[in-house]
């Protein structure tokens, strides 16, 4: 009866780590969503920057066409002024011709000179008429060029409007994609949380309620003395027995996790802050922590756990969970942590 009450008390205490586990996982999911959102914003900014460059080039072309149109209008005005001058000269020539003809009628003595003058004026008049005809032809050509430029400007404006409409459609598609991605990620995180809770629950059942095996946050923590001899990196008999239980629970859980969840079990090795002599097998705590994590991973692979579902990492003494140089703090910091997470 006392044993049952003790177990109920211990189970009640375990609710809080599970709650912390859920909050930590939610925080990781939010960070991942923020990363995806920043990436989507980056891709969108690149696409908009490309569209802005196209718009700038089109605006530059419009400016050039506008300048050409103004220049052609100026040339047309100059030709019209020249034509007006020529017409004025033509009117003056006709007036002079009429005056000379009158003089010719009045005096026969000046007939030859008047005829010569009339011939000269007639020749000048013909030349001026030819110049006027050429000017009219140039004006007509300029009018045609102006019409073509106006058509090009209209086409450019249509292209700008189409580009703006496409940008708005892209913005709407990106927003819809972000919403769907958020929903999918939330579902994925919820599923992984459920399987992590199941995994920790099974570990609590198959592993004895030993003081040196506990849950810290979202990790299952083994003290190094449970798995390894002092200063060693090879699993001892007790360590292999504990890891065999872990492998069995992990294989059972792997059958239930959907294939679309890309999960891994991360094995982290940690040491205390006591420096190694450097003359032994391992030069420092980095090598010792990495070797211990790798030893656990290799043994789990021997027990049938797929290698692509395992990750080994060594942290040396640089991620302590207890500060200080006391014996109790160092005992807590020498540990192997297991975390079920998504790749």
C-alpha positions in Angstrom: 0.0 0.0 0.0 2.8 2.4 0.8 4.5 1.5 -2.5 1.3 2.4 -4.4 1.0 5.8 -2.6 4.7 6.4 -3.4 4.1 5.7 -7.1 1.1 8.0 -7.2 3.1 10.8 -5.5 5.9 10.4 -8.1 3.5 10.3 -11.0 1.9 13.5 -9.8 5.3 15.2 -9.7 5.9 14.2 -13.3 3.1 16.4 -14.7 5.2 19.5 -14.5 8.1 18.3 -16.7 5.6 17.2 -19.3 4.0 20.7 -19.2 7.5 22.2 -19.6 8.2 19.8 -22.4 5.1 21.0 -24.3 5.9 24.6 -23.8 9.5 24.1 -25.0 8.3 22.2 -28.0 5.8 25.0 -28.8 8.6 27.6 -28.5 10.7 25.6 -30.9 7.8 25.4 -33.3 7.2 29.1 -33.1 10.9 29.8 -33.8 10.7 27.4 -36.8 7.6 29.2 -38.1 9.3 32.6 -37.7 12.3 31.2 -39.7 10.0 30.0 -42.5 8.1 33.4 -42.4 11.5 35.3 -42.7 12.5 33.0 -45.6 9.2 33.6 -47.4 9.6 37.3 -46.9 13.2 37.1 -48.2 12.0 35.3 -51.4 9.1 37.7 -51.8 11.5 40.7 -51.4 13.7 39.2 -54.1 10.8 38.7 -56.5 9.5 42.3 -55.8 13.0 43.7 -56.3 13.1 42.0 -59.7 9.7 43.4 -60.6 10.9 46.9 -59.5 13.9 46.6 -61.8 11.6 45.8 -64.7 9.3 48.7 -63.8 12.4 51.0 -63.6 13.5 49.9 -67.1 10.0 50.4 -68.5 9.8 53.9 -66.9 13.3 54.7 -68.4 12.0 53.6 -71.8 8.9 55.8 -71.4 11.1 58.7 -70.5 13.3 58.2 -73.5 10.2 57.9 -75.8 8.8 61.0 -74.3 12.0 62.9 -75.0 12.0 61.7 -78.6 8.4 62.7 -78.9 9.2 66.2 -77.6 12.2 66.5 -80.0 10.1 65.4 -83.0 7.4 67.9 -82.0 10.1 70.6 -81.9 11.4 69.6 -85.4 7.8 69.6 -86.7 7.3 73.1 -85.4 10.6 74.2 -87.0 9.5 72.8 -90.3 6.1 74.5 -90.0 7.9 77.8 -89.3 10.1 77.3 -92.3 7.0 76.5 -94.5 5.4 79.7 -93.2 8.5 81.7 -94.1 8.6 80.1 -97.5 4.9 80.9 -98.1 5.5 84.5 -97.0 8.5 84.7 -99.5 6.3 83.2 -102.2 3.6 85.8 -101.5 6.3 88.5 -101.7 7.6 87.1 -105.0 4.2 87.0 -106.5 3.7 90.6 -105.5 7.0 91.6 -107.0 6.1 89.7 -110.2 2.8 91.6 -110.4 4.6 94.9 -109.9 7.1 94.0 -112.7 4.4 92.9 -115.0 2.7 96.3 -114.5 6.0 98.1 -115.3 6.4 95.9 -118.3 2.9 96.9 -119.5 3.8 100.6 -118.9 7.1 100.7 -120.7 8.3 98.5 -123.5 11.9 99.8 -123.0 12.1 97.8 -119.8 10.5 94.7 -121.2 13.7 92.6 -121.5 14.8 93.4 -118.0 11.4 92.7 -116.6 11.2 89.4 -118.5 14.5 88.4 -117.1 13.4 89.4 -113.6 10.2 87.5 -114.0 12.1 84.4 -115.1 14.4 84.6 -112.1 11.4 85.1 -109.8 9.6 82.1 -111.4 12.6 79.9 -110.9 12.9 81.0 -107.3 9.2 80.4 -106.9 9.6 76.8 -108.2 12.5 76.2 -105.9 10.6 77.4 -103.0 7.6 75.3 -103.9 9.9 72.2 -104.0 11.3 73.1 -100.6 7.8 73.5 -99.3 6.8 70.1 -100.7 9.8 68.5 -99.0 8.9 70.2 -95.8 5.3 68.9 -96.0 6.6 65.4 -96.7 8.9 65.6 -93.6 5.9 66.9 -91.5 3.9 63.9 -92.6 6.7 61.5 -91.7 7.0 63.1 -88.3 3.3 62.8 -87.7 3.6 59.0 -88.5 6.5 58.7 -86.1 4.6 60.5 -83.3 1.7 58.1 -83.8 4.0 55.1 -83.5 5.6 56.6 -80.4 2.1 57.1 -78.8 1.3 53.4 -79.6 4.5 52.3 -77.9 3.8 54.4 -74.8 0.3 52.8 -74.7 1.8 49.3 -74.9 4.3 50.1 -72.1 1.5 51.4 -69.9 -0.5 48.2 -70.5 2.6 46.1 -69.6 3.0 48.1 -66.4 -0.6 47.5 -65.4 -0.3 43.8 -66.2 2.9 43.6 -64.0 1.2 45.4 -61.1 -1.8 43.0 -61.3 0.6 40.0 -61.4 2.4 41.3 -58.3 -0.9 41.6 -56.4 -1.8 38.0 -57.4 1.7 36.8 -56.2 1.2 38.6 -52.9 -2.2 36.8 -52.4 -0.6 33.4 -53.3 2.2 33.9 -50.8 -0.1 34.9 -48.0 -2.3 31.8 -48.7 0.8 29.6 -48.8 2.0 31.0 -45.5 -1.4 30.2 -43.8 -1.4 26.7 -45.1 2.2 26.2 -44.0 1.4 27.4 -40.5 -1.5 25.0 -40.3 0.7 22.1 -41.5 3.5 22.9 -39.1 1.2 23.2 -36.2 -0.3 19.8 -37.0 3.2 18.3 -37.4 4.4 19.8 -34.0 1.3 18.4 -32.2 1.9 14.9 -33.6 5.6 15.0 -32.7 4.7 16.2 -29.2 2.3 13.3 -28.7 4.8 10.7 -29.8 7.5 12.3 -27.6 5.2 12.1 -24.6 4.4 8.5 -25.5 8.2 7.8 -25.8 9.0 9.3 -22.4 6.1 7.5 -20.8 7.3 4.2 -22.1 10.8 4.9 -20.9 9.5 5.7 -17.5 7.7 2.4 -17.5 10.6 0.2 -18.7 13.4 2.0 -16.8 13.3 1.8 -13.1 12.6 5.0 -11.1 16.3 5.4 -10.4 17.5 8.7 -9.1 20.3 8.9 -11.8 17.8 8.6 -14.7 15.4 11.5 -14.9 13.6 14.0 -17.3 15.0 17.5 -17.6 12.9 19.8 -19.9 12.4 18.0 -23.2 15.3 15.5 -22.6 15.7 12.1 -21.0 18.9 12.3 -18.9 21.2 9.4 -17.9 24.0 10.0 -15.5 27.3 8.8 -17.0 27.9 6.4 -14.1 24.8 4.4 -15.2 26.2 3.7 -18.6 30.0 4.1 -18.5 32.9 3.3 -16.3 34.8 6.2 -14.8 36.8 8.0 -17.6 35.7 5.5 -20.2 33.5 5.7 -23.3 32.5 2.0 -23.8 29.1 1.0 -22.4 29.4 -1.4 -19.4 27.0 -4.2 -18.8 24.5 -2.1 -16.9 24.7 0.6 -19.6 24.0 -1.9 -22.4 21.1 -3.3 -20.5 19.6 0.2 -20.1 20.2 1.1 -23.8 18.7 -2.2 -24.9 15.5 -1.2 -23.1 15.7 2.2 -24.8 16.2 0.6 -28.2 13.1 -1.6 -27.7 10.9 1.3 -26.8 12.3 3.4 -29.7 11.6 0.6 -32.2 8.1 0.2 -31.0 7.5 3.9 -31.2 9.0 4.1 -34.8 6.2 1.7 -36.0 3.6 4.2 -34.9 5.2 7.5 -36.1 3.9 8.4 -39.6 6.5 8.3 -42.4 6.0 12.0 -43.2 7.4 13.0 -39.8 11.2 13.1 -40.2 12.1 12.4 -36.6 15.5 11.7 -35.1 16.8 10.7 -31.6 19.6 13.1 -30.6 22.2 11.7 -28.2 24.2 14.4 -26.5 27.3 13.7 -24.4 28.3 16.0 -21.5 31.2 15.9 -19.1 32.0 17.8 -15.9 34.5 20.7 -15.8 37.4 18.6 -14.4 40.2 18.7 -17.1 41.7 15.6 -18.4 45.5 15.0 -18.1 45.9 14.8 -21.9 48.1 11.7 -21.6 45.3 9.2 -21.8 43.1 8.0 -24.6 41.2 11.3 -24.8 43.0 14.6 -24.8 40.1 16.7 -23.5 36.5 16.6 -22.5 35.4 17.3 -26.1 36.7 14.0 -27.2 35.4 12.1 -24.2 31.8 13.5 -24.6 31.8 12.9 -28.3 33.1 9.3 -27.8 30.4 8.5 -25.3 27.6 9.9 -27.4 28.9 7.9 -30.4 29.2 4.8 -28.3 25.5 5.0 -27.4 24.5 5.6 -31.0 26.5 2.6 -32.3 25.0 0.3 -29.7 21.4 1.5 -30.6 22.3 0.7 -34.2 23.4 -2.8 -33.2 20.0 -3.2 -31.5 18.2 -2.4 -34.8 17.5 1.3 -34.6 18.0 2.8 -38.1 21.2 4.9 -38.3 19.4 7.7 -40.2 17.2 8.2 -37.1 20.2 8.9 -34.7 22.4 11.9 -34.1 25.5 12.0 -31.8 26.9 15.2 -30.4 29.5 16.0 -27.9 29.4 19.2 -25.8 32.3 18.7 -23.4 31.8 20.6 -20.1 30.3 23.7 -21.8 26.6 23.0 -21.2 26.3 22.3 -17.5 23.0 21.9 -15.7 24.5 22.5 -12.3 27.0 25.4 -11.7 30.1 25.1 -9.5 32.9 22.7 -8.8 31.2 20.7 -6.0 31.1 16.9 -6.3 27.3 16.9 -6.5 27.4 19.5 -9.4 30.0 17.5 -11.3 28.0 14.3 -10.9 24.9 16.0 -12.4 26.9 17.4 -15.3 28.4 14.1 -16.3 25.4 12.8 -18.3 24.0 11.5 -21.6 20.8 13.3 -22.8 18.3 11.9 -25.3 15.9 14.2 -27.2 13.3 13.0 -29.7 13.0 15.8 -32.2 12.4 16.6 -35.9 15.3 16.8 -38.3 
